[in-house]
Structure formats: C-alpha cells, structure tokens
Amino acid sequence: MEGLAPIRRRRRPSLTPMIDVVFLLLVFFMLASRFGIDQVVPLPLGGGGAAYSGPPRLVEIGADALWLNGQATAPEALAADLAPLMAAPSDTIILRARDATPLQEVVSVADRLRAAGYTALVLVE
C-alpha cells in the first residue's frame, strides 16, 4: 500500500467569514435605522360623527398661507382670530389642507393651536 496518500483529517469549516458578515449586517442596520422618538399627532378624522353646530371655524392650510373661514390670516394671528368664534377652548376647529400642502404645515398649525389651548381639532379632506 505504498501508492496511497496518507489519510488527512477533515478540516472543520471556519466560522470567521460568517461572523464577519453578521457584524457587517449589524453595523448596516444600526446606521440605517432611526433612533428617535416618533410623535403622535392626535387629530381625529372627520366624517362619521354627529352633525356640526356652531359658528364656522374652518382653517384651510396652504403651502404658504392660512385661511380662516375663507379670509387670509397670518399663522401668528390665527389663535387670536379664532378667539371671537370660540365659546370654549374645547369647541371644534376644522383643519383642511389644500392641494400640495406639506404634512409638516398641517402639523405646525395643529401644534400652534394646541399650544394656544384649543383641544378639539378635526382634520378633514
């Protein structure tokens, strides 16, 4: 049996490449994910509730302007312009975004009204 090669022990597969891939994936997902706090905007969507009563309080939000009941108003003056129409801070205010209005504008107006003490904001299409 001289022509036979010596029996070599079978080598175990190396786990190093697999560990490298796992660490690369870990780094990728850590860099690609967002570590922030998502903000919840509590705006009920109108359409299924009771009939609306009271003076009109429609705030239309455009990309660069605001309208209260069809009259142009400045964002800083919106809360003051709404005050004569409100019997209580819990009265309903209807928000409607016009075409091509960024969502951030709607959220900014809602935050401004909430900071002024108005609590019943309804978003409609």
N, CA, C and O atoms as a MOPAC input file, in Angstrom:
PM7 MOZYME 1SCF
protein

 N      0.80300 1    -1.17200 1     0.00000 1
 C      0.00000 1     0.00000 1     0.00000 1
 C      0.85400 1     1.24700 1     0.00000 1
 O      0.62900 1     2.20100 1     0.74600 1
 N      1.78000 1     1.19900 1    -0.81400 1
 C      2.68900 1     2.32700 1    -0.84200 1
 C      2.13800 1     3.46600 1    -1.67900 1
 O      2.52000 1     4.60600 1    -1.41500 1
 N      1.28700 1     3.26100 1    -2.65100 1
 C      0.82700 1     4.29000 1    -3.55400 1
 C     -0.28200 1     5.15800 1    -2.98600 1
 O     -0.64000 1     6.16900 1    -3.59000 1
 N     -0.81900 1     4.79500 1    -1.86800 1
 C     -1.92900 1     5.57200 1    -1.32700 1
 C     -1.40300 1     6.75300 1    -0.52300 1
 O     -0.40800 1     6.65400 1     0.19500 1
 N     -2.09500 1     7.85400 1    -0.66600 1
 C     -1.72500 1     9.05600 1     0.09700 1
 C     -2.18300 1     8.88600 1     1.53800 1
 O     -3.14800 1     8.17300 1     1.81200 1
 N     -1.50900 1     9.52100 1     2.42300 1
 C     -1.91900 1     9.39500 1     3.82400 1
 C     -3.30900 1    10.01900 1     4.01900 1
 O     -3.66400 1    10.99400 1     3.35600 1
 N     -4.05600 1     9.45600 1     4.90700 1
 C     -5.40700 1     9.94100 1     5.19100 1
 C     -5.28700 1    11.25200 1     5.96600 1
 O     -4.68100 1    11.33300 1     7.03500 1
 N     -5.89800 1    12.27200 1     5.36500 1
 C     -5.86300 1    13.57500 1     6.03400 1
 C     -7.13900 1    13.77000 1     6.82800 1
 O     -8.23100 1    13.39000 1     6.40500 1
 N     -6.96800 1    14.35800 1     7.96400 1
 C     -8.14500 1    14.63100 1     8.79300 1
 C     -8.97900 1    15.70800 1     8.12000 1
 O     -8.45300 1    16.64400 1     7.51700 1
 N    -10.23500 1    15.55800 1     8.23200 1
 C    -11.15700 1    16.50400 1     7.61300 1
 C    -11.11400 1    17.81600 1     8.40700 1
 O    -11.22600 1    17.82300 1     9.63300 1
 N    -10.94800 1    18.93100 1     7.67100 1
 C    -10.88000 1    20.23500 1     8.31900 1
 C    -12.27000 1    20.74400 1     8.63700 1
 O    -13.18400 1    20.61700 1     7.82300 1
 N    -12.43100 1    21.31800 1     9.81100 1
 C    -13.71700 1    21.89900 1    10.16600 1
 C    -13.84700 1    23.25200 1     9.48700 1
 O    -12.86400 1    23.98400 1     9.37600 1
 N    -15.04300 1    23.59500 1     9.03300 1
 C    -15.20000 1    24.89000 1     8.35800 1
 C    -14.96200 1    26.04300 1     9.34500 1
 O    -15.29200 1    25.95300 1    10.52700 1
 N    -14.39900 1    27.08700 1     8.83600 1
 C    -14.11200 1    28.25300 1     9.66000 1
 C    -15.37000 1    29.12100 1     9.78500 1
 O    -16.07200 1    29.35800 1     8.80200 1
 N    -15.63500 1    29.57900 1    10.97300 1
 C    -16.79700 1    30.43000 1    11.21100 1
 C    -16.46600 1    31.91600 1    11.07600 1
 O    -17.35300 1    32.76300 1    11.17400 1
 N    -15.20800 1    32.22700 1    10.85500 1
 C    -14.79100 1    33.62600 1    10.78300 1
 C    -15.51800 1    34.40700 1     9.68600 1
 O    -15.98000 1    35.51300 1     9.96600 1
 N    -15.64700 1    33.90200 1     8.45400 1
 C    -16.36800 1    34.68200 1     7.43300 1
 C    -17.84200 1    34.92200 1     7.79500 1
 O    -18.38800 1    35.98800 1     7.51100 1
 N    -18.47100 1    33.94000 1     8.41300 1
 C    -19.86600 1    34.11900 1     8.78700 1
 C    -19.99700 1    35.17400 1     9.88800 1
 O    -20.93100 1    35.97600 1     9.86500 1
 N    -19.08600 1    35.18000 1    10.83400 1
 C    -19.11000 1    36.18200 1    11.90500 1
 C    -18.86600 1    37.56800 1    11.32500 1
 O    -19.48500 1    38.53900 1    11.76100 1
 N    -17.97100 1    37.67000 1    10.35000 1
 C    -17.72400 1    38.95400 1     9.68800 1
 C    -18.98500 1    39.47000 1     9.00900 1
 O    -19.29700 1    40.65700 1     9.10400 1
 N    -19.70300 1    38.60700 1     8.33600 1
 C    -20.93900 1    39.01200 1     7.66400 1
 C    -21.98300 1    39.46000 1     8.67700 1
 O    -22.68200 1    40.44700 1     8.44800 1
 N    -22.09500 1    38.75500 1     9.78200 1
 C    -23.06600 1    39.12800 1    10.81100 1
 C    -22.73000 1    40.50400 1    11.37500 1
 O    -23.62900 1    41.32100 1    11.57300 1
 N    -21.46200 1    40.77300 1    11.63600 1
 C    -21.08800 1    42.09100 1    12.15200 1
 C    -21.31900 1    43.18400 1    11.12500 1
 O    -21.73700 1    44.28400 1    11.48600 1
 N    -21.05700 1    42.90700 1     9.85200 1
 C    -21.33800 1    43.89500 1     8.80200 1
 C    -22.83300 1    44.20300 1     8.72300 1
 O    -23.22300 1    45.36100 1     8.57500 1
 N    -23.66200 1    43.17600 1     8.82000 1
 C    -25.10800 1    43.40200 1     8.81500 1
 C    -25.54400 1    44.19800 1    10.04400 1
 O    -26.40000 1    45.07700 1     9.94500 1
 N    -24.96400 1    43.89400 1    11.18800 1
 C    -25.28300 1    44.61900 1    12.40800 1
 C    -24.93800 1    46.10100 1    12.26500 1
 O    -25.73900 1    46.96500 1    12.61900 1
 N    -23.75700 1    46.38800 1    11.74900 1
 C    -23.35500 1    47.78000 1    11.54800 1
 C    -24.27100 1    48.45800 1    10.53800 1
 O    -24.66700 1    49.60500 1    10.74600 1
 N    -24.61300 1    47.78300 1     9.45900 1
 C    -25.50200 1    48.36200 1     8.44200 1
 C    -26.84600 1    48.73600 1     9.04500 1
 O    -27.32000 1    49.85400 1     8.83900 1
 N    -27.47200 1    47.82500 1     9.78800 1
 C    -28.79100 1    48.11500 1    10.33900 1
 C    -28.73800 1    49.16500 1    11.44000 1
 O    -29.70000 1    49.90900 1    11.63100 1
 N    -27.63400 1    49.23500 1    12.16000 1
 C    -27.51100 1    50.28400 1    13.16300 1
 C    -27.39300 1    51.64900 1    12.50500 1
 O    -27.95400 1    52.62200 1    13.00900 1
 N    -26.68300 1    51.74200 1    11.40200 1
 C    -26.52500 1    53.01500 1    10.71300 1
 C    -27.77200 1    53.39000 1     9.91200 1
 O    -28.05600 1    54.57500 1     9.73500 1
 N    -28.50400 1    52.41500 1     9.43600 1
 C    -29.67000 1    52.68400 1     8.59400 1
 C    -30.93200 1    52.95900 1     9.39000 1
 O    -31.88300 1    53.52500 1     8.85100 1
 N    -30.96700 1    52.57600 1    10.64600 1
 C    -32.18800 1    52.76000 1    11.43000 1
 C    -32.18800 1    54.12700 1    12.09500 1
 O    -31.14100 1    54.74800 1    12.28100 1
 N    -33.37700 1    54.57600 1    12.44600 1
 C    -33.53200 1    55.86100 1    13.11700 1
 C    -33.73100 1    55.61000 1    14.59800 1
 O    -34.57800 1    54.81000 1    14.99500 1
 N    -32.96300 1    56.28400 1    15.39500 1
 C    -33.11600 1    56.19500 1    16.83100 1
 C    -33.69000 1    57.52500 1    17.31400 1
 O    -32.97000 1    58.37900 1    17.83100 1
 N    -34.97200 1    57.67800 1    17.13800 1
 C    -35.63700 1    58.90200 1    17.55200 1
 C    -36.99900 1    58.57900 1    18.10800 1
 O    -37.46000 1    57.43800 1    18.06600 1
 N    -37.62700 1    59.59500 1    18.62500 1
 C    -38.95900 1    59.42600 1    19.18700 1
 C    -39.96300 1    59.87800 1    18.14000 1
 O    -39.92100 1    61.01900 1    17.67800 1
 N    -40.85600 1    58.98800 1    17.77200 1
 C    -41.90900 1    59.34900 1    16.84400 1
 C    -42.98600 1    60.09800 1    17.60100 1
 O    -43.35900 1    59.73400 1    18.71600 1
 N    -43.47600 1    61.15100 1    16.97200 1
 C    -44.50700 1    61.95700 1    17.60600 1
 C    -45.86800 1    61.55000 1    17.07600 1
 O    -46.05500 1    61.40600 1    15.86800 1
 N    -46.79900 1    61.36900 1    17.96400 1
 C    -48.16800 1    61.03000 1    17.58600 1
 C    -48.96300 1    62.31600 1    17.53400 1
 O    -48.96300 1    63.10100 1    18.48300 1
 N    -49.64100 1    62.52600 1    16.41800 1
 C    -50.46400 1    63.71200 1    16.25500 1
 C    -51.91100 1    63.30500 1    16.50200 1
 O    -52.50200 1    62.62400 1    15.66400 1
 N    -52.49900 1    63.70300 1    17.63200 1
 C    -53.86800 1    63.28700 1    17.93000 1
 C    -54.89900 1    64.14400 1    17.18900 1
 O    -55.47000 1    65.07100 1    17.76300 1
 N    -55.12800 1    63.83300 1    15.93200 1
 C    -56.12700 1    64.53600 1    15.13600 1
 C    -57.16400 1    63.53400 1    14.66600 1
 O    -56.85500 1    62.68400 1    13.83000 1
 N    -58.38400 1    63.60800 1    15.17700 1
 C    -59.41300 1    62.70800 1    14.64700 1
 C    -59.78500 1    63.12500 1    13.23800 1
 O    -59.78200 1    64.31100 1    12.91000 1
 N    -60.10000 1    62.16100 1    12.42200 1
 C    -60.53100 1    62.43900 1    11.05700 1
 C    -62.03600 1    62.60300 1    11.05500 1
 O    -62.76200 1    61.76000 1    11.58300 1
 N    -62.50600 1    63.69400 1    10.45900 1
 C    -63.93400 1    63.97300 1    10.45200 1
 C    -64.66800 1    63.09400 1     9.46500 1
 O    -64.06900 1    62.49600 1     8.57200 1
 N    -65.97400 1    63.02500 1     9.64000 1
 C    -66.76400 1    62.30300 1     8.66500 1
 C    -67.79800 1    61.39400 1     9.26900 1
 O    -68.82700 1    61.17500 1     8.63000 1
 N    -67.61000 1    60.85100 1    10.44100 1
 C    -68.54900 1    59.86800 1    10.93700 1
 C    -69.25800 1    60.26000 1    12.21900 1
 O    -69.99200 1    59.45100 1    12.78700 1
 N    -69.05500 1    61.48500 1    12.68800 1
 C    -69.61600 1    61.85800 1    13.97100 1
 C    -70.95300 1    62.55900 1    13.84900 1
 O    -71.63600 1    62.47800 1    12.82800 1
 N    -71.30100 1    63.24300 1    14.91200 1
 C    -72.56300 1    63.98200 1    14.95900 1
 C    -72.47700 1    65.21000 1    14.06000 1
 O    -71.39000 1    65.61800 1    13.65200 1
 N    -73.62700 1    65.79000 1    13.75900 1
 C    -73.68000 1    66.97000 1    12.92300 1
 C    -72.99100 1    68.13300 1    13.63400 1
 O    -73.10400 1    68.28200 1    14.85000 1
 N    -72.29200 1    68.93700 1    12.88000 1
 C    -71.55800 1    70.07200 1    13.41800 1
 C    -72.51900 1    71.22800 1    13.64100 1
 O    -73.36600 1    71.51700 1    12.79600 1
 N    -72.38200 1    71.88200 1    14.78000 1
 C    -73.19200 1    73.06700 1    15.04000 1
 C    -72.28700 1    74.13500 1    15.63600 1
 O    -71.25300 1    73.82900 1    16.22800 1
 N    -72.68500 1    75.38300 1    15.47400 1
 C    -71.88900 1    76.48200 1    15.99400 1
 C    -71.35200 1    77.31900 1    14.85700 1
 O    -71.58000 1    77.00900 1    13.68800 1
 N    -70.63500 1    78.38900 1    15.19700 1
 C    -70.09000 1    79.24400 1    14.14000 1
 C    -69.03000 1    78.48300 1    13.34800 1
 O    -68.37300 1    77.58700 1    13.87800 1
 N    -68.86700 1    78.84600 1    12.07000 1
 C    -67.86000 1    78.13800 1    11.27500 1
 C    -66.45500 1    78.44900 1    11.77800 1
 O    -66.10700 1    79.59900 1    12.04900 1
 N    -65.67300 1    77.40300 1    11.89200 1
 C    -64.27600 1    77.52900 1    12.30300 1
 C    -63.43900 1    76.63500 1    11.40200 1
 O    -62.86800 1    75.64000 1    11.85100 1
 N    -63.37200 1    76.99600 1    10.13800 1
 C    -62.63100 1    76.21900 1     9.15000 1
 C    -61.28800 1    76.88400 1     8.89700 1
 O    -61.22500 1    78.02500 1     8.44100 1
 N    -60.22800 1    76.16900 1     9.19300 1
 C    -58.87500 1    76.65400 1     8.94100 1
 C    -58.34300 1    75.87900 1     7.74600 1
 O    -58.11500 1    74.67300 1     7.82600 1
 N    -58.14800 1    76.58400 1     6.63800 1
 C    -57.57200 1    75.95700 1     5.44400 1
 C    -56.07500 1    76.24700 1     5.43300 1
 O    -55.64000 1    77.38200 1     5.63100 1
 N    -55.31000 1    75.20100 1     5.20000 1
 C    -53.85800 1    75.30100 1     5.29100 1
 C    -53.27900 1    75.11300 1     3.89700 1
 O    -53.46400 1    74.07200 1     3.26600 1
 N    -52.58000 1    76.12700 1     3.43100 1
 C    -51.89700 1    76.05500 1     2.14600 1
 C    -50.40500 1    75.90500 1     2.36400 1
 O    -49.92200 1    75.92900 1     3.49600 1
 N    -49.68700 1    75.74900 1     1.27400 1
 C    -48.23900 1    75.57700 1     1.38100 1
 C    -47.56200 1    76.81800 1     1.95000 1
 O    -46.52800 1    76.71200 1     2.60900 1
 N    -48.13800 1    77.99500 1     1.70000 1
 C    -47.51500 1    79.22100 1     2.18700 1
 C    -48.52100 1    80.22600 1     2.75300 1
 O    -48.17500 1    81.39400 1     2.92800 1
 N    -49.74500 1    79.80700 1     3.04100 1
 C    -50.75500 1    80.72600 1     3.57000 1
 C    -51.79300 1    79.96900 1     4.38800 1
 O    -51.91800 1    78.74800 1     4.28700 1
 N    -52.53400 1    80.71700 1     5.20000 1
 C    -53.62300 1    80.17400 1     6.01700 1
 C    -54.88500 1    80.98500 1     5.74000 1
 O    -54.82800 1    82.18500 1     5.47200 1
 N    -56.01400 1    80.30500 1     5.81300 1
 C    -57.29900 1    80.97400 1     5.66400 1
 C    -58.20400 1    80.52300 1     6.79100 1
 O    -58.31100 1    79.32800 1     7.06700 1
 N    -58.85600 1    81.47000 1     7.44200 1
 C    -59.85300 1    81.18000 1     8.46400 1
 C    -61.20200 1    81.59300 1     7.89500 1
 O    -61.45900 1    82.77900 1     7.68600 1
 N    -62.05700 1    80.61900 1     7.64600 1
 C    -63.37500 1    80.85000 1     7.04400 1
 C    -63.26700 1    81.64200 1     5.74200 1
 O    -64.09400 1    82.51200 1     5.47100 1
 N    -62.26000 1    81.34500 1     4.94700 1
 C    -62.09300 1    81.98100 1     3.64400 1
 C    -61.31500 1    83.27800 1     3.66300 1
 O    -61.01600 1    83.82000 1     2.59900 1
 N    -60.97800 1    83.79400 1     4.82300 1
 C    -60.22100 1    85.03900 1     4.94000 1
 C    -58.76100 1    84.71300 1     5.25700 1
 O    -58.47700 1    83.92600 1     6.16000 1
 N    -57.84300 1    85.32000 1     4.51200 1
 C    -56.42100 1    85.07700 1     4.74000 1
 C    -56.02800 1    85.58000 1     6.12500 1
 O    -56.49500 1    86.62800 1     6.57100 1
 N    -55.18300 1    84.83900 1     6.78600 1
 C    -54.69400 1    85.21200 1     8.11500 1
 C    -53.23900 1    84.76900 1     8.25300 1
 O    -52.78500 1    83.85300 1     7.56900 1
 N    -52.53200 1    85.42900 1     9.13800 1
 C    -51.13300 1    85.06800 1     9.40300 1
 C    -51.10300 1    83.93500 1    10.42500 1
 O    -51.98600 1    83.85200 1    11.27900 1
 N    -50.10300 1    83.06700 1    10.34900 1
 C    -50.01300 1    81.96800 1    11.33100 1
 C    -49.94300 1    82.47400 1    12.77500 1
 O    -50.48400 1    81.83700 1    13.67800 1
 N    -49.28200 1    83.61200 1    12.99800 1
 C    -49.15700 1    84.15500 1    14.35400 1
 C    -50.49300 1    84.69400 1    14.86500 1
 O    -50.73300 1    84.71300 1    16.07300 1
 N    -51.35900 1    85.13100 1    13.95500 1
 C    -52.63000 1    85.74000 1    14.35200 1
 C    -53.78600 1    84.74200 1    14.35700 1
 O    -54.91200 1    85.11600 1    14.68700 1
 N    -53.54000 1    83.49700 1    14.00400 1
 C    -54.62500 1    82.52900 1    13.87300 1
 C    -55.36800 1    82.31500 1    15.18900 1
 O    -56.59800 1    82.32700 1    15.21100 1
 N    -54.64800 1    82.12200 1    16.26800 1
 C    -55.30200 1    81.87900 1    17.56300 1
 C    -56.12900 1    83.09200 1    17.98900 1
 O    -57.23200 1    82.93500 1    18.51200 1
 N    -55.61100 1    84.28300 1    17.77100 1
 C    -56.34600 1    85.49600 1    18.13000 1
 C    -57.57300 1    85.66900 1    17.24000 1
 O    -58.61600 1    86.12000 1    17.71500 1
 N    -57.46900 1    85.32200 1    15.96900 1
 C    -58.61100 1    85.43200 1    15.06100 1
 C    -59.68700 1    84.40600 1    15.39200 1
 O    -60.86700 1    84.65200 1    15.13900 1
 N    -59.30700 1    83.27600 1    15.94400 1
 C    -60.27400 1    82.25100 1    16.32000 1
 C    -61.01300 1    82.58800 1    17.61800 1
 O    -62.13200 1    82.11800 1    17.82200 1
 N    -60.41800 1    83.37900 1    18.48200 1
 C    -60.97800 1    83.64700 1    19.80900 1
 C    -62.42100 1    84.15200 1    19.77500 1
 O    -63.22100 1    83.67600 1    20.58000 1
 N    -62.80900 1    85.08600 1    18.89700 1
 C    -64.20800 1    85.52400 1    18.90400 1
 C    -65.19700 1    84.44700 1    18.46600 1
 O    -66.38800 1    84.54100 1    18.76300 1
 N    -64.71200 1    83.42700 1    17.76300 1
 C    -65.58600 1    82.36200 1    17.27100 1
 C    -65.73300 1    81.21800 1    18.26500 1
 O    -66.51300 1    80.29500 1    18.03100 1
 N    -64.99700 1    81.26600 1    19.36700 1
 C    -64.94700 1    80.15100 1    20.30600 1
 C    -65.70400 1    80.48900 1    21.57600 1
 O    -65.47500 1    81.53600 1    22.18200 1
 N    -66.60800 1    79.60200 1    21.98200 1
 C    -67.27300 1    79.75400 1    23.27500 1
 C    -66.41200 1    79.13300 1    24.37700 1
 O    -66.40900 1    79.59700 1    25.51700 1
 N    -65.68800 1    78.08200 1    24.01500 1
 C    -64.80400 1    77.39500 1    24.96600 1
 C    -63.63200 1    76.81200 1    24.17500 1
 O    -63.75900 1    76.55800 1    22.97700 1
 N    -62.48700 1    76.59700 1    24.84000 1
 C    -61.34100 1    76.00800 1    24.13000 1
 C    -61.61000 1    74.60300 1    23.59600 1
 O    -60.86600 1    74.11100 1    22.74800 1
 N    -62.65600 1    73.96300 1    24.08100 1
 C    -62.97200 1    72.60800 1    23.62800 1
 C    -63.90700 1    72.59100 1    22.41400 1
 O    -64.31100 1    71.51700 1    21.96900 1
 N    -64.25700 1    73.77000 1    21.87000 1
 C    -65.07000 1    73.81800 1    20.65000 1
 C    -64.27600 1    73.26500 1    19.47600 1
 O    -63.04800 1    73.35600 1    19.44400 1
 N    -64.98200 1    72.69600 1    18.52200 1
 C    -64.33700 1    72.03600 1    17.38600 1
 C    -63.76900 1    73.05000 1    16.39800 1
 O    -64.43200 1    74.01900 1    16.02800 1
 N    -62.53400 1    72.80700 1    15.98400 1
 C    -61.88600 1    73.57200 1    14.91200 1
 C    -61.58400 1    72.58500 1    13.79800 1
 O    -60.97200 1    71.54300 1    14.03400 1
 N    -62.00700 1    72.90800 1    12.59900 1
 C    -61.82400 1    72.01100 1    11.46100 1
 C    -60.60500 1    72.45600 1    10.66800 1
 O    -60.51000 1    73.61300 1    10.25800 1
 N    -59.68800 1    71.54600 1    10.45600 1
 C    -58.47700 1    71.80800 1     9.66800 1
 C    -58.60900 1    71.10000 1     8.33100 1
 O    -58.99200 1    69.93200 1     8.27500 1
 N    -58.29000 1    71.81400 1     7.24500 1
 C    -58.31200 1    71.20400 1     5.92500 1
 C    -57.08800 1    71.68000 1     5.15300 1
 O    -56.84200 1    72.88000 1     5.02600 1
 N    -56.34000 1    70.73200 1     4.64700 1
 C    -55.15100 1    71.05800 1     3.85200 1
 C    -55.54900 1    71.20500 1     2.38900 1
 O    -56.29500 1    70.38400 1     1.85500 1
 N    -55.05400 1    72.23800 1     1.75400 1
 C    -55.28600 1    72.41700 1     0.32600 1
 C    -54.31700 1    71.53200 1    -0.44500 1
 O    -53.40800 1    70.93500 1     0.13100 1
 N    -54.52500 1    71.45600 1    -1.74900 1
 C    -53.67800 1    70.61200 1    -2.59900 1
 C    -52.21200 1    71.01000 1    -2.47600 1
 O    -51.87600 1    72.18900 1    -2.36800 1
 N    -51.36000 1    70.00800 1    -2.49400 1
 C    -49.89100 1    70.15600 1    -2.46600 1
 C    -49.38800 1    70.82800 1    -1.18900 1
 O    -48.31900 1    71.43700 1    -1.19600 1
 N    -50.13400 1    70.72700 1    -0.11000 1
 C    -49.67400 1    71.25700 1     1.17000 1
 C    -48.86600 1    70.18300 1     1.88400 1
 O    -49.35400 1    69.06800 1     2.07200 1
 N    -47.64500 1    70.49800 1     2.28200 1
 C    -46.84700 1    69.50200 1     3.00700 1
 C    -47.49000 1    69.16100 1     4.35600 1
 O    -48.09300 1    70.01600 1     5.00400 1
 N    -47.35300 1    67.93000 1     4.75200 1
 C    -47.90400 1    67.47400 1     6.02100 1
 C    -47.32400 1    68.25600 1     7.19100 1
 O    -48.00800 1    68.47300 1     8.19200 1
 N    -46.08300 1    68.67700 1     7.07500 1
 C    -45.44600 1    69.43200 1     8.15400 1
 C    -46.19300 1    70.72800 1     8.43300 1
 O    -46.25300 1    71.16200 1     9.58300 1
 N    -46.76200 1    71.35700 1     7.41000 1
 C    -47.54400 1    72.58100 1     7.62100 1
 C    -48.77800 1    72.30200 1     8.46600 1
 O    -49.10900 1    73.07400 1     9.36500 1
 N    -49.45800 1    71.19400 1     8.17500 1
 C    -50.65100 1    70.82200 1     8.94700 1
 C    -50.27100 1    70.56000 1    10.40700 1
 O    -50.96300 1    71.00400 1    11.32300 1
 N    -49.18300 1    69.84700 1    10.61200 1
 C    -48.72900 1    69.54300 1    11.97800 1
 C    -48.32400 1    70.82500 1    12.69800 1
 O    -48.59500 1    70.97100 1    13.89000 1
 N    -47.68300 1    71.75100 1    11.99900 1
 C    -47.27800 1    73.01800 1    12.62700 1
 C    -48.48000 1    73.83700 1    13.06200 1
 O    -48.48600 1    74.39700 1    14.15800 1
 N    -49.50100 1    73.91100 1    12.21300 1
 C    -50.71500 1    74.65100 1    12.57200 1
 C    -51.41100 1    73.97000 1    13.74800 1
 O    -51.86000 1    74.64800 1    14.67300 1
 N    -51.50600 1    72.65000 1    13.72700 1
 C    -52.13600 1    71.92800 1    14.83200 1
 C    -51.36600 1    72.14500 1    16.13200 1
 O    -51.97700 1    72.34100 1    17.18200 1
 N    -50.04100 1    72.11400 1    16.07800 1
 C    -49.23600 1    72.36100 1    17.28000 1
 C    -49.43200 1    73.77800 1    17.79700 1
 O    -49.51700 1    74.00000 1    19.00500 1
 N    -49.50300 1    74.73700 1    16.88000 1
 C    -49.70000 1    76.13900 1    17.27200 1
 C    -51.05800 1    76.31500 1    17.96500 1
 O    -51.15900 1    77.00900 1    18.97700 1
 N    -52.10000 1    75.68300 1    17.41000 1
 C    -53.42800 1    75.79000 1    18.02000 1
 C    -53.48800 1    75.06900 1    19.36200 1
 O    -54.11200 1    75.55500 1    20.30500 1
 N    -52.83900 1    73.91100 1    19.44500 1
 C    -52.81600 1    73.17000 1    20.70400 1
 C    -52.06600 1    73.96000 1    21.77600 1
 O    -52.45300 1    73.94300 1    22.94500 1
 N    -50.98500 1    74.65600 1    21.38000 1
 C    -50.23400 1    75.47800 1    22.33200 1
 C    -51.06500 1    76.66500 1    22.80900 1
 O    -50.86300 1    77.15600 1    23.91900 1
 N    -52.00900 1    77.13400 1    21.97000 1
 C    -52.88800 1    78.24200 1    22.35400 1
 C    -54.02800 1    77.76900 1    23.25400 1
 O    -54.79400 1    78.59000 1    23.75900 1
 N    -54.15000 1    76.45200 1    23.46200 1
 C    -55.15400 1    75.93200 1    24.38000 1
 C    -56.35700 1    75.28100 1    23.71900 1
 O    -57.25800 1    74.81000 1    24.41300 1
 N    -56.39100 1    75.24400 1    22.40300 1
 C    -57.51600 1    74.61300 1    21.69900 1
 C    -57.27900 1    73.10700 1    21.63500 1
 O    -56.20500 1    72.65000 1    21.24100 1
 N    -58.29000 1    72.35100 1    22.02500 1
 C    -58.09900 1    70.90000 1    22.17300 1
 C    -58.85500 1    70.06600 1    21.15100 1
 O    -58.46300 1    68.92700 1    20.89600 1
 N    -59.91800 1    70.58400 1    20.56100 1
 C    -60.74700 1    69.77700 1    19.64800 1
 C    -60.43300 1    70.13400 1    18.20800 1
 O    -61.12700 1    70.94800 1    17.59800 1
 N    -59.40500 1    69.53500 1    17.67100 1
 C    -59.02100 1    69.75300 1    16.27700 1
 C    -59.43500 1    68.55300 1    15.46400 1
 O    -59.18500 1    67.41300 1    15.85600 1
 N    -60.07000 1    68.80300 1    14.32800 1
 C    -60.53200 1    67.72500 1    13.44800 1
 C    -59.94000 1    67.96400 1    12.07200 1
 O    -60.03100 1    69.06500 1    11.52900 1
 N    -59.33500 1    66.93100 1    11.51100 1
 C    -58.73900 1    67.00600 1    10.18200 1
 C    -59.69800 1    66.42200 1     9.16500 1
 O    -60.15100 1    65.28800 1     9.32300 1
 N    -60.02100 1    67.18700 1     8.10800 1
 C    -60.90700 1    66.69500 1     7.03800 1
 C    -60.17000 1    66.79600 1     5.71200 1
 O    -59.16700 1    67.49700 1     5.57900 1
 N    -60.70300 1    66.07300 1     4.74000 1
 C    -60.10200 1    66.10200 1     3.40700 1
 C    -60.61300 1    67.27500 1     2.62000 1
 O    -60.21800 1    67.46500 1     1.46900 1

